[in-house]
């Protein structure tokens, strides 16, 4: 199947891009997509949609304060966003400046910290920070919450809390696994009372998740790398759920990518830690995940391609038209979809 970037475009009124979270996490809306059937619900209805004995898998990454403002020795302003931390004091960053820095040049940041450019990989720059503490700790004091570029308002005092899942544990992401933002502790408790199992993976979402796909031919797209961990306890929980006839529900595209990256040929999941560049487009054979909880994604994005592979391209087109007509809120602080995967050709739904 020959797919092009235009296959994943759609029209979105700008006023449907959520600029702030819902008043309460569980008060967002939920579109349930089950084949050709769409149901307009609220997120608080989710427990009734998951059967006892099913397994909910969540991404417990924690968003770091990854946005930085610096200055070149000449005085030029530099905007930087951590893409991923790779050592105690080194990271790959996206940089915006009037003139891009060269290898060997330096940038001054807050707290009298100087960083040296040690490598470049296309749009990413590897910086070594001259600091006396781990970069993660330094960022907690001098970095800013990295809200997505389509949120145009100023960062508020509450964003540090709301742009973080209630179960976030391991620091390393520069963007939130946004499907998880809808859960609060009461919702998780309600799912547990219903007999729904819970397991975790860790995938540190990189800034590349917001990078546009520039090649019209999708076979030429180079997927960004993201660090992930699927622990043995989660692999075991999936095996037990499968043996009992239960279904696996991935909360978010990041969780799905981690699980499918750790899948073996028989559809099982092996404990695995590493980096994934898994690029999921229609035609992909899913081995692990039966259901997907996700937000509404940007046109022409790799995330929309993944959802189209999972639910079928025509089904997703119809679901997005429905969501626009019903005025759902889109993107990171927006509403959610629960998708039941159907068998058959994923390109045709």
GUPALO-61466 format. One record per residue (C-alpha): x, y, z; chain; residue number from 1. Coordinates in nm, 2 decimals, always signed. Layout:
# residues N
<atom u="X" v="Y" w="Z" cadena="A" num="NUM"/>
...
//
This chain:
# residues 349
<atom u="+0.00" v="+0.00" w="+0.00" cadena="A" num="1"/>
<atom u="+0.14" v="+0.34" w="-0.10" cadena="A" num="2"/>
<atom u="+0.06" v="+0.60" w="+0.16" cadena="A" num="3"/>
<atom u="+0.13" v="+0.97" w="+0.14" cadena="A" num="4"/>
<atom u="+0.13" v="+1.25" w="+0.39" cadena="A" num="5"/>
<atom u="-0.19" v="+1.39" w="+0.25" cadena="A" num="6"/>
<atom u="-0.38" v="+1.07" w="+0.34" cadena="A" num="7"/>
<atom u="-0.36" v="+1.19" w="+0.71" cadena="A" num="8"/>
<atom u="-0.48" v="+1.55" w="+0.67" cadena="A" num="9"/>
<atom u="-0.81" v="+1.69" w="+0.80" cadena="A" num="10"/>
<atom u="-0.96" v="+2.03" w="+0.86" cadena="A" num="11"/>
<atom u="-0.98" v="+2.15" w="+1.22" cadena="A" num="12"/>
<atom u="-1.13" v="+2.48" w="+1.33" cadena="A" num="13"/>
<atom u="-0.86" v="+2.65" w="+1.54" cadena="A" num="14"/>
<atom u="-1.11" v="+2.72" w="+1.82" cadena="A" num="15"/>
<atom u="-1.13" v="+2.34" w="+1.89" cadena="A" num="16"/>
<atom u="-0.76" v="+2.33" w="+2.00" cadena="A" num="17"/>
<atom u="-0.78" v="+2.30" w="+2.38" cadena="A" num="18"/>
<atom u="-0.58" v="+2.58" w="+2.54" cadena="A" num="19"/>
<atom u="-0.64" v="+2.46" w="+2.89" cadena="A" num="20"/>
<atom u="-0.74" v="+2.14" w="+3.07" cadena="A" num="21"/>
<atom u="-1.09" v="+2.06" w="+3.17" cadena="A" num="22"/>
<atom u="-1.19" v="+2.18" w="+3.51" cadena="A" num="23"/>
<atom u="-1.15" v="+1.83" w="+3.65" cadena="A" num="24"/>
<atom u="-0.95" v="+1.55" w="+3.49" cadena="A" num="25"/>
<atom u="-1.24" v="+1.31" w="+3.45" cadena="A" num="26"/>
<atom u="-1.49" v="+1.58" w="+3.32" cadena="A" num="27"/>
<atom u="-1.35" v="+1.56" w="+2.97" cadena="A" num="28"/>
<atom u="-1.55" v="+1.40" w="+2.70" cadena="A" num="29"/>
<atom u="-1.50" v="+1.05" w="+2.56" cadena="A" num="30"/>
<atom u="-1.58" v="+0.93" w="+2.21" cadena="A" num="31"/>
<atom u="-1.61" v="+0.55" w="+2.20" cadena="A" num="32"/>
<atom u="-1.53" v="+0.41" w="+1.86" cadena="A" num="33"/>
<atom u="-1.63" v="+0.04" w="+1.80" cadena="A" num="34"/>
<atom u="-1.62" v="-0.03" w="+1.43" cadena="A" num="35"/>
<atom u="-1.88" v="+0.18" w="+1.26" cadena="A" num="36"/>
<atom u="-2.05" v="+0.28" w="+1.59" cadena="A" num="37"/>
<atom u="-1.97" v="+0.60" w="+1.77" cadena="A" num="38"/>
<atom u="-2.09" v="+0.69" w="+2.12" cadena="A" num="39"/>
<atom u="-2.06" v="+1.03" w="+2.27" cadena="A" num="40"/>
<atom u="-1.98" v="+0.99" w="+2.64" cadena="A" num="41"/>
<atom u="-1.79" v="+1.14" w="+2.93" cadena="A" num="42"/>
<atom u="-1.46" v="+1.02" w="+3.06" cadena="A" num="43"/>
<atom u="-1.61" v="+0.93" w="+3.39" cadena="A" num="44"/>
<atom u="-1.81" v="+0.66" w="+3.20" cadena="A" num="45"/>
<atom u="-1.49" v="+0.47" w="+3.13" cadena="A" num="46"/>
<atom u="-1.51" v="+0.21" w="+3.41" cadena="A" num="47"/>
<atom u="-1.84" v="+0.08" w="+3.27" cadena="A" num="48"/>
<atom u="-1.67" v="+0.02" w="+2.93" cadena="A" num="49"/>
<atom u="-1.39" v="-0.20" w="+3.06" cadena="A" num="50"/>
<atom u="-1.47" v="-0.56" w="+3.17" cadena="A" num="51"/>
<atom u="-1.35" v="-0.71" w="+3.49" cadena="A" num="52"/>
<atom u="-1.04" v="-0.91" w="+3.42" cadena="A" num="53"/>
<atom u="-0.91" v="-0.68" w="+3.15" cadena="A" num="54"/>
<atom u="-0.57" v="-0.51" w="+3.19" cadena="A" num="55"/>
<atom u="-0.51" v="-0.13" w="+3.17" cadena="A" num="56"/>
<atom u="-0.15" v="-0.05" w="+3.08" cadena="A" num="57"/>
<atom u="-0.03" v="+0.31" w="+3.16" cadena="A" num="58"/>
<atom u="+0.29" v="+0.50" w="+3.09" cadena="A" num="59"/>
<atom u="+0.44" v="+0.62" w="+3.42" cadena="A" num="60"/>
<atom u="+0.70" v="+0.86" w="+3.27" cadena="A" num="61"/>
<atom u="+0.73" v="+1.20" w="+3.44" cadena="A" num="62"/>
<atom u="+0.75" v="+1.53" w="+3.24" cadena="A" num="63"/>
<atom u="+1.07" v="+1.73" w="+3.32" cadena="A" num="64"/>
<atom u="+1.11" v="+2.10" w="+3.30" cadena="A" num="65"/>
<atom u="+1.26" v="+2.08" w="+2.95" cadena="A" num="66"/>
<atom u="+1.22" v="+2.43" w="+2.81" cadena="A" num="67"/>
<atom u="+1.53" v="+2.66" w="+2.84" cadena="A" num="68"/>
<atom u="+1.61" v="+3.02" w="+2.74" cadena="A" num="69"/>
<atom u="+1.98" v="+3.09" w="+2.68" cadena="A" num="70"/>
<atom u="+2.22" v="+3.34" w="+2.52" cadena="A" num="71"/>
<atom u="+2.51" v="+3.31" w="+2.29" cadena="A" num="72"/>
<atom u="+2.83" v="+3.49" w="+2.38" cadena="A" num="73"/>
<atom u="+2.73" v="+3.75" w="+2.12" cadena="A" num="74"/>
<atom u="+2.41" v="+3.81" w="+2.31" cadena="A" num="75"/>
<atom u="+2.17" v="+3.64" w="+2.06" cadena="A" num="76"/>
<atom u="+1.87" v="+3.47" w="+2.22" cadena="A" num="77"/>
<atom u="+1.84" v="+3.09" w="+2.21" cadena="A" num="78"/>
<atom u="+1.52" v="+2.89" w="+2.28" cadena="A" num="79"/>
<atom u="+1.60" v="+2.53" w="+2.36" cadena="A" num="80"/>
<atom u="+1.39" v="+2.22" w="+2.43" cadena="A" num="81"/>
<atom u="+1.54" v="+1.90" w="+2.57" cadena="A" num="82"/>
<atom u="+1.47" v="+1.61" w="+2.33" cadena="A" num="83"/>
<atom u="+1.62" v="+1.35" w="+2.55" cadena="A" num="84"/>
<atom u="+1.88" v="+1.33" w="+2.82" cadena="A" num="85"/>
<atom u="+2.16" v="+1.08" w="+2.73" cadena="A" num="86"/>
<atom u="+2.41" v="+1.13" w="+3.02" cadena="A" num="87"/>
<atom u="+2.45" v="+1.29" w="+3.36" cadena="A" num="88"/>
<atom u="+2.51" v="+1.63" w="+3.20" cadena="A" num="89"/>
<atom u="+2.44" v="+1.58" w="+2.83" cadena="A" num="90"/>
<atom u="+2.13" v="+1.59" w="+2.62" cadena="A" num="91"/>
<atom u="+2.00" v="+1.63" w="+2.27" cadena="A" num="92"/>
<atom u="+1.80" v="+1.95" w="+2.22" cadena="A" num="93"/>
<atom u="+1.59" v="+2.13" w="+1.96" cadena="A" num="94"/>
<atom u="+1.72" v="+2.48" w="+1.92" cadena="A" num="95"/>
<atom u="+1.56" v="+2.79" w="+1.78" cadena="A" num="96"/>
<atom u="+1.79" v="+3.09" w="+1.71" cadena="A" num="97"/>
<atom u="+1.86" v="+3.35" w="+1.45" cadena="A" num="98"/>
<atom u="+2.18" v="+3.15" w="+1.35" cadena="A" num="99"/>
<atom u="+2.22" v="+2.79" w="+1.46" cadena="A" num="100"/>
<atom u="+2.52" v="+2.72" w="+1.68" cadena="A" num="101"/>
<atom u="+2.82" v="+2.54" w="+1.55" cadena="A" num="102"/>
<atom u="+2.99" v="+2.24" w="+1.71" cadena="A" num="103"/>
<atom u="+3.23" v="+2.37" w="+1.97" cadena="A" num="104"/>
<atom u="+3.04" v="+2.69" w="+2.04" cadena="A" num="105"/>
<atom u="+2.88" v="+2.77" w="+2.37" cadena="A" num="106"/>
<atom u="+2.54" v="+2.88" w="+2.51" cadena="A" num="107"/>
<atom u="+2.49" v="+3.05" w="+2.85" cadena="A" num="108"/>
<atom u="+2.19" v="+2.94" w="+3.06" cadena="A" num="109"/>
<atom u="+2.04" v="+3.04" w="+3.39" cadena="A" num="110"/>
<atom u="+2.23" v="+2.96" w="+3.71" cadena="A" num="111"/>
<atom u="+2.56" v="+3.06" w="+3.55" cadena="A" num="112"/>
<atom u="+2.55" v="+2.73" w="+3.35" cadena="A" num="113"/>
<atom u="+2.74" v="+2.71" w="+3.02" cadena="A" num="114"/>
<atom u="+2.67" v="+2.44" w="+2.76" cadena="A" num="115"/>
<atom u="+2.90" v="+2.34" w="+2.48" cadena="A" num="116"/>
<atom u="+2.77" v="+2.20" w="+2.15" cadena="A" num="117"/>
<atom u="+2.94" v="+1.87" w="+2.10" cadena="A" num="118"/>
<atom u="+2.75" v="+1.71" w="+1.81" cadena="A" num="119"/>
<atom u="+2.46" v="+1.77" w="+1.56" cadena="A" num="120"/>
<atom u="+2.22" v="+1.53" w="+1.41" cadena="A" num="121"/>
<atom u="+2.00" v="+1.72" w="+1.15" cadena="A" num="122"/>
<atom u="+1.77" v="+1.94" w="+1.36" cadena="A" num="123"/>
<atom u="+1.90" v="+1.81" w="+1.70" cadena="A" num="124"/>
<atom u="+2.20" v="+1.95" w="+1.89" cadena="A" num="125"/>
<atom u="+2.39" v="+1.75" w="+2.16" cadena="A" num="126"/>
<atom u="+2.50" v="+1.98" w="+2.45" cadena="A" num="127"/>
<atom u="+2.73" v="+1.92" w="+2.74" cadena="A" num="128"/>
<atom u="+2.63" v="+2.13" w="+3.04" cadena="A" num="129"/>
<atom u="+2.91" v="+2.25" w="+3.27" cadena="A" num="130"/>
<atom u="+2.72" v="+2.20" w="+3.60" cadena="A" num="131"/>
<atom u="+2.80" v="+2.04" w="+3.94" cadena="A" num="132"/>
<atom u="+2.48" v="+1.83" w="+3.96" cadena="A" num="133"/>
<atom u="+2.28" v="+1.59" w="+3.74" cadena="A" num="134"/>
<atom u="+2.11" v="+1.77" w="+3.46" cadena="A" num="135"/>
<atom u="+1.77" v="+1.65" w="+3.58" cadena="A" num="136"/>
<atom u="+1.82" v="+1.82" w="+3.91" cadena="A" num="137"/>
<atom u="+1.94" v="+2.14" w="+3.75" cadena="A" num="138"/>
<atom u="+1.64" v="+2.15" w="+3.52" cadena="A" num="139"/>
<atom u="+1.40" v="+2.14" w="+3.82" cadena="A" num="140"/>
<atom u="+1.53" v="+2.48" w="+3.93" cadena="A" num="141"/>
<atom u="+1.61" v="+2.65" w="+3.59" cadena="A" num="142"/>
<atom u="+1.38" v="+2.49" w="+3.33" cadena="A" num="143"/>
<atom u="+1.02" v="+2.56" w="+3.24" cadena="A" num="144"/>
<atom u="+0.72" v="+2.33" w="+3.18" cadena="A" num="145"/>
<atom u="+0.73" v="+2.25" w="+2.81" cadena="A" num="146"/>
<atom u="+0.38" v="+2.30" w="+2.69" cadena="A" num="147"/>
<atom u="+0.31" v="+2.20" w="+2.33" cadena="A" num="148"/>
<atom u="+0.36" v="+2.47" w="+2.06" cadena="A" num="149"/>
<atom u="-0.01" v="+2.49" w="+1.97" cadena="A" num="150"/>
<atom u="-0.09" v="+2.61" w="+2.32" cadena="A" num="151"/>
<atom u="-0.05" v="+2.98" w="+2.26" cadena="A" num="152"/>
<atom u="-0.12" v="+3.12" w="+2.61" cadena="A" num="153"/>
<atom u="+0.14" v="+3.19" w="+2.88" cadena="A" num="154"/>
<atom u="+0.23" v="+2.90" w="+3.11" cadena="A" num="155"/>
<atom u="+0.02" v="+2.91" w="+3.42" cadena="A" num="156"/>
<atom u="+0.09" v="+2.81" w="+3.78" cadena="A" num="157"/>
<atom u="-0.13" v="+2.50" w="+3.75" cadena="A" num="158"/>
<atom u="+0.03" v="+2.36" w="+3.44" cadena="A" num="159"/>
<atom u="+0.31" v="+2.20" w="+3.63" cadena="A" num="160"/>
<atom u="+0.05" v="+1.98" w="+3.80" cadena="A" num="161"/>
<atom u="-0.21" v="+1.94" w="+3.52" cadena="A" num="162"/>
<atom u="+0.05" v="+1.86" w="+3.24" cadena="A" num="163"/>
<atom u="+0.15" v="+1.55" w="+3.45" cadena="A" num="164"/>
<atom u="-0.03" v="+1.23" w="+3.51" cadena="A" num="165"/>
<atom u="-0.13" v="+1.15" w="+3.87" cadena="A" num="166"/>
<atom u="+0.07" v="+0.83" w="+3.85" cadena="A" num="167"/>
<atom u="+0.39" v="+0.98" w="+3.70" cadena="A" num="168"/>
<atom u="+0.70" v="+0.82" w="+3.85" cadena="A" num="169"/>
<atom u="+1.02" v="+0.82" w="+3.64" cadena="A" num="170"/>
<atom u="+1.15" v="+1.16" w="+3.52" cadena="A" num="171"/>
<atom u="+1.25" v="+1.18" w="+3.16" cadena="A" num="172"/>
<atom u="+0.97" v="+1.29" w="+2.93" cadena="A" num="173"/>
<atom u="+0.95" v="+1.63" w="+2.76" cadena="A" num="174"/>
<atom u="+0.59" v="+1.59" w="+2.66" cadena="A" num="175"/>
<atom u="+0.31" v="+1.43" w="+2.86" cadena="A" num="176"/>
<atom u="+0.15" v="+1.10" w="+2.77" cadena="A" num="177"/>
<atom u="-0.17" v="+1.29" w="+2.73" cadena="A" num="178"/>
<atom u="-0.42" v="+1.01" w="+2.73" cadena="A" num="179"/>
<atom u="-0.33" v="+0.96" w="+3.10" cadena="A" num="180"/>
<atom u="-0.41" v="+1.32" w="+3.19" cadena="A" num="181"/>
<atom u="-0.78" v="+1.23" w="+3.22" cadena="A" num="182"/>
<atom u="-0.73" v="+0.99" w="+3.51" cadena="A" num="183"/>
<atom u="-0.75" v="+1.09" w="+3.88" cadena="A" num="184"/>
<atom u="-0.69" v="+0.87" w="+4.18" cadena="A" num="185"/>
<atom u="-1.07" v="+0.82" w="+4.22" cadena="A" num="186"/>
<atom u="-1.10" v="+0.69" w="+3.87" cadena="A" num="187"/>
<atom u="-0.81" v="+0.45" w="+3.92" cadena="A" num="188"/>
<atom u="-0.97" v="+0.32" w="+4.24" cadena="A" num="189"/>
<atom u="-1.30" v="+0.27" w="+4.07" cadena="A" num="190"/>
<atom u="-1.13" v="+0.06" w="+3.80" cadena="A" num="191"/>
<atom u="-0.96" v="-0.15" w="+4.07" cadena="A" num="192"/>
<atom u="-1.29" v="-0.21" w="+4.25" cadena="A" num="193"/>
<atom u="-1.44" v="-0.32" w="+3.92" cadena="A" num="194"/>
<atom u="-1.17" v="-0.59" w="+3.89" cadena="A" num="195"/>
<atom u="-0.97" v="-0.42" w="+3.61" cadena="A" num="196"/>
<atom u="-0.60" v="-0.49" w="+3.64" cadena="A" num="197"/>
<atom u="-0.33" v="-0.22" w="+3.61" cadena="A" num="198"/>
<atom u="+0.03" v="-0.24" w="+3.48" cadena="A" num="199"/>
<atom u="+0.29" v="+0.01" w="+3.38" cadena="A" num="200"/>
<atom u="+0.55" v="+0.08" w="+3.11" cadena="A" num="201"/>
<atom u="+0.78" v="+0.37" w="+3.09" cadena="A" num="202"/>
<atom u="+0.84" v="+0.55" w="+2.77" cadena="A" num="203"/>
<atom u="+1.01" v="+0.89" w="+2.79" cadena="A" num="204"/>
<atom u="+0.82" v="+1.10" w="+2.53" cadena="A" num="205"/>
<atom u="+1.07" v="+1.31" w="+2.32" cadena="A" num="206"/>
<atom u="+1.02" v="+1.65" w="+2.16" cadena="A" num="207"/>
<atom u="+1.02" v="+1.47" w="+1.83" cadena="A" num="208"/>
<atom u="+0.66" v="+1.38" w="+1.89" cadena="A" num="209"/>
<atom u="+0.58" v="+1.74" w="+1.78" cadena="A" num="210"/>
<atom u="+0.81" v="+1.74" w="+1.48" cadena="A" num="211"/>
<atom u="+0.63" v="+1.75" w="+1.15" cadena="A" num="212"/>
<atom u="+0.66" v="+1.46" w="+0.90" cadena="A" num="213"/>
<atom u="+0.84" v="+1.63" w="+0.61" cadena="A" num="214"/>
<atom u="+0.85" v="+1.35" w="+0.35" cadena="A" num="215"/>
<atom u="+0.54" v="+1.30" w="+0.14" cadena="A" num="216"/>
<atom u="+0.65" v="+0.94" w="+0.10" cadena="A" num="217"/>
<atom u="+0.60" v="+0.79" w="+0.44" cadena="A" num="218"/>
<atom u="+0.86" v="+0.51" w="+0.37" cadena="A" num="219"/>
<atom u="+1.13" v="+0.78" w="+0.38" cadena="A" num="220"/>
<atom u="+1.03" v="+0.92" w="+0.72" cadena="A" num="221"/>
<atom u="+1.29" v="+0.87" w="+1.00" cadena="A" num="222"/>
<atom u="+1.11" v="+0.82" w="+1.33" cadena="A" num="223"/>
<atom u="+1.26" v="+0.98" w="+1.64" cadena="A" num="224"/>
<atom u="+1.41" v="+0.75" w="+1.91" cadena="A" num="225"/>
<atom u="+1.25" v="+0.73" w="+2.25" cadena="A" num="226"/>
<atom u="+1.38" v="+0.54" w="+2.56" cadena="A" num="227"/>
<atom u="+1.14" v="+0.28" w="+2.70" cadena="A" num="228"/>
<atom u="+1.11" v="+0.00" w="+2.96" cadena="A" num="229"/>
<atom u="+0.87" v="-0.28" w="+2.98" cadena="A" num="230"/>
<atom u="+0.92" v="-0.45" w="+3.32" cadena="A" num="231"/>
<atom u="+0.89" v="-0.82" w="+3.39" cadena="A" num="232"/>
<atom u="+0.58" v="-0.75" w="+3.61" cadena="A" num="233"/>
<atom u="+0.40" v="-0.60" w="+3.32" cadena="A" num="234"/>
<atom u="+0.50" v="-0.88" w="+3.08" cadena="A" num="235"/>
<atom u="+0.37" v="-1.13" w="+3.33" cadena="A" num="236"/>
<atom u="+0.04" v="-0.94" w="+3.39" cadena="A" num="237"/>
<atom u="-0.02" v="-0.94" w="+3.01" cadena="A" num="238"/>
<atom u="+0.04" v="-1.31" w="+2.99" cadena="A" num="239"/>
<atom u="-0.20" v="-1.38" w="+3.28" cadena="A" num="240"/>
<atom u="-0.47" v="-1.16" w="+3.13" cadena="A" num="241"/>
<atom u="-0.44" v="-1.33" w="+2.80" cadena="A" num="242"/>
<atom u="-0.46" v="-1.67" w="+2.96" cadena="A" num="243"/>
<atom u="-0.78" v="-1.57" w="+3.13" cadena="A" num="244"/>
<atom u="-0.93" v="-1.44" w="+2.81" cadena="A" num="245"/>
<atom u="-0.90" v="-1.07" w="+2.91" cadena="A" num="246"/>
<atom u="-0.82" v="-0.78" w="+2.68" cadena="A" num="247"/>
<atom u="-0.52" v="-0.54" w="+2.69" cadena="A" num="248"/>
<atom u="-0.61" v="-0.17" w="+2.69" cadena="A" num="249"/>
<atom u="-0.32" v="+0.07" w="+2.62" cadena="A" num="250"/>
<atom u="-0.36" v="+0.42" w="+2.76" cadena="A" num="251"/>
<atom u="-0.20" v="+0.63" w="+2.50" cadena="A" num="252"/>
<atom u="+0.00" v="+0.58" w="+2.18" cadena="A" num="253"/>
<atom u="+0.33" v="+0.58" w="+2.38" cadena="A" num="254"/>
<atom u="+0.21" v="+0.28" w="+2.59" cadena="A" num="255"/>
<atom u="+0.11" v="+0.11" w="+2.27" cadena="A" num="256"/>
<atom u="+0.45" v="+0.17" w="+2.10" cadena="A" num="257"/>
<atom u="+0.63" v="+0.04" w="+2.41" cadena="A" num="258"/>
<atom u="+0.42" v="-0.28" w="+2.42" cadena="A" num="259"/>
<atom u="+0.44" v="-0.35" w="+2.05" cadena="A" num="260"/>
<atom u="+0.82" v="-0.28" w="+2.06" cadena="A" num="261"/>
<atom u="+0.85" v="-0.56" w="+2.32" cadena="A" num="262"/>
<atom u="+0.62" v="-0.81" w="+2.14" cadena="A" num="263"/>
<atom u="+0.75" v="-1.14" w="+2.03" cadena="A" num="264"/>
<atom u="+0.64" v="-1.34" w="+1.72" cadena="A" num="265"/>
<atom u="+0.37" v="-1.52" w="+1.92" cadena="A" num="266"/>
<atom u="+0.20" v="-1.21" w="+2.05" cadena="A" num="267"/>
<atom u="+0.36" v="-1.23" w="+2.39" cadena="A" num="268"/>
<atom u="+0.55" v="-0.95" w="+2.56" cadena="A" num="269"/>
<atom u="+0.91" v="-0.98" w="+2.68" cadena="A" num="270"/>
<atom u="+1.07" v="-0.76" w="+2.94" cadena="A" num="271"/>
<atom u="+1.27" v="-0.51" w="+2.75" cadena="A" num="272"/>
<atom u="+1.46" v="-0.19" w="+2.80" cadena="A" num="273"/>
<atom u="+1.60" v="+0.02" w="+2.51" cadena="A" num="274"/>
<atom u="+1.52" v="+0.27" w="+2.25" cadena="A" num="275"/>
<atom u="+1.24" v="+0.24" w="+2.00" cadena="A" num="276"/>
<atom u="+1.19" v="+0.40" w="+1.66" cadena="A" num="277"/>
<atom u="+0.88" v="+0.20" w="+1.59" cadena="A" num="278"/>
<atom u="+0.68" v="+0.38" w="+1.32" cadena="A" num="279"/>
<atom u="+0.33" v="+0.25" w="+1.30" cadena="A" num="280"/>
<atom u="+0.13" v="+0.31" w="+0.98" cadena="A" num="281"/>
<atom u="-0.17" v="+0.13" w="+0.82" cadena="A" num="282"/>
<atom u="-0.07" v="-0.23" w="+0.74" cadena="A" num="283"/>
<atom u="+0.11" v="-0.28" w="+1.07" cadena="A" num="284"/>
<atom u="+0.02" v="-0.61" w="+1.25" cadena="A" num="285"/>
<atom u="-0.07" v="-0.54" w="+1.61" cadena="A" num="286"/>
<atom u="+0.04" v="-0.83" w="+1.84" cadena="A" num="287"/>
<atom u="-0.04" v="-0.71" w="+2.19" cadena="A" num="288"/>
<atom u="-0.30" v="-0.43" w="+2.22" cadena="A" num="289"/>
<atom u="-0.67" v="-0.49" w="+2.18" cadena="A" num="290"/>
<atom u="-0.81" v="-0.14" w="+2.28" cadena="A" num="291"/>
<atom u="-0.65" v="+0.21" w="+2.27" cadena="A" num="292"/>
<atom u="-0.74" v="+0.51" w="+2.48" cadena="A" num="293"/>
<atom u="-0.60" v="+0.82" w="+2.31" cadena="A" num="294"/>
<atom u="-0.66" v="+1.19" w="+2.25" cadena="A" num="295"/>
<atom u="-0.73" v="+1.36" w="+1.92" cadena="A" num="296"/>
<atom u="-0.40" v="+1.42" w="+1.73" cadena="A" num="297"/>
<atom u="-0.26" v="+1.67" w="+1.49" cadena="A" num="298"/>
<atom u="-0.31" v="+1.64" w="+1.11" cadena="A" num="299"/>
<atom u="-0.03" v="+1.47" w="+0.93" cadena="A" num="300"/>
<atom u="+0.12" v="+1.35" w="+1.25" cadena="A" num="301"/>
<atom u="+0.28" v="+1.01" w="+1.33" cadena="A" num="302"/>
<atom u="+0.03" v="+0.97" w="+1.61" cadena="A" num="303"/>
<atom u="-0.27" v="+1.01" w="+1.37" cadena="A" num="304"/>
<atom u="-0.10" v="+0.75" w="+1.15" cadena="A" num="305"/>
<atom u="-0.08" v="+0.51" w="+1.44" cadena="A" num="306"/>
<atom u="-0.44" v="+0.55" w="+1.53" cadena="A" num="307"/>
<atom u="-0.54" v="+0.51" w="+1.17" cadena="A" num="308"/>
<atom u="-0.34" v="+0.18" w="+1.16" cadena="A" num="309"/>
<atom u="-0.52" v="+0.07" w="+1.48" cadena="A" num="310"/>
<atom u="-0.88" v="+0.15" w="+1.39" cadena="A" num="311"/>
<atom u="-0.87" v="+0.17" w="+1.01" cadena="A" num="312"/>
<atom u="-0.82" v="+0.48" w="+0.80" cadena="A" num="313"/>
<atom u="-1.18" v="+0.54" w="+0.69" cadena="A" num="314"/>
<atom u="-1.30" v="+0.48" w="+1.05" cadena="A" num="315"/>
<atom u="-1.06" v="+0.74" w="+1.18" cadena="A" num="316"/>
<atom u="-1.16" v="+0.99" w="+0.91" cadena="A" num="317"/>
<atom u="-1.53" v="+0.95" w="+1.00" cadena="A" num="318"/>
<atom u="-1.45" v="+0.96" w="+1.38" cadena="A" num="319"/>
<atom u="-1.26" v="+1.29" w="+1.34" cadena="A" num="320"/>
<atom u="-1.53" v="+1.44" w="+1.12" cadena="A" num="321"/>
<atom u="-1.78" v="+1.34" w="+1.39" cadena="A" num="322"/>
<atom u="-1.56" v="+1.49" w="+1.67" cadena="A" num="323"/>
<atom u="-1.53" v="+1.82" w="+1.48" cadena="A" num="324"/>
<atom u="-1.91" v="+1.83" w="+1.42" cadena="A" num="325"/>
<atom u="-1.98" v="+1.76" w="+1.79" cadena="A" num="326"/>
<atom u="-1.71" v="+2.01" w="+1.89" cadena="A" num="327"/>
<atom u="-1.48" v="+1.79" w="+2.09" cadena="A" num="328"/>
<atom u="-1.16" v="+1.95" w="+2.22" cadena="A" num="329"/>
<atom u="-0.84" v="+1.85" w="+2.04" cadena="A" num="330"/>
<atom u="-0.48" v="+1.77" w="+2.12" cadena="A" num="331"/>
<atom u="-0.30" v="+1.75" w="+2.46" cadena="A" num="332"/>
<atom u="-0.55" v="+1.92" w="+2.69" cadena="A" num="333"/>
<atom u="-0.84" v="+1.80" w="+2.48" cadena="A" num="334"/>
<atom u="-1.09" v="+1.51" w="+2.50" cadena="A" num="335"/>
<atom u="-1.03" v="+1.14" w="+2.45" cadena="A" num="336"/>
<atom u="-1.12" v="+0.85" w="+2.23" cadena="A" num="337"/>
<atom u="-1.16" v="+0.48" w="+2.33" cadena="A" num="338"/>
<atom u="-1.10" v="+0.26" w="+2.02" cadena="A" num="339"/>
<atom u="-1.18" v="-0.10" w="+1.99" cadena="A" num="340"/>
<atom u="-0.96" v="-0.27" w="+1.73" cadena="A" num="341"/>
<atom u="-1.14" v="-0.47" w="+1.48" cadena="A" num="342"/>
<atom u="-1.00" v="-0.76" w="+1.27" cadena="A" num="343"/>
<atom u="-0.93" v="-0.72" w="+0.90" cadena="A" num="344"/>
<atom u="-0.76" v="-0.47" w="+0.68" cadena="A" num="345"/>
<atom u="-0.65" v="-0.18" w="+0.89" cadena="A" num="346"/>
<atom u="-0.63" v="+0.05" w="+0.59" cadena="A" num="347"/>
<atom u="-1.00" v="+0.01" w="+0.51" cadena="A" num="348"/>
<atom u="-1.15" v="-0.02" w="+0.86" cadena="A" num="349"/>
//
